[in-house]
């Protein structure tokens, strides 16, 4: 499985601890497309969480992620929110 993270739209809900959002992902053999939290990405992996600069992929029903993908910092950016 080859998945590349190209962008994120993180949506944090202060009233609950859940995470929502979407990510623009490219997978081998498929066109680049947006995925929402809960969508199957590839090989039985679902998008579990979207953060400011990263996403977590994992197996359905598991709380521990299998893969974390992170966007690189652009020149002049810092790792602070």
CORQUIUR-V527850 format. One record per run of one state. SS is the DSSP state (H for helix, E for strand, L for the rest). FROM is the first residue (numbers start at 0). TO is the last residue. If there is no record, write none. Layout:
SS,FROM,TO
SS,FROM,TO
//
This chain:
L,0,1
E,2,11
L,12,17
E,18,26
L,27,31
E,32,35
L,36,38
E,39,41
L,42,43
E,44,49
L,50,52
E,53,58
L,59,65
E,66,69
L,70,80
//
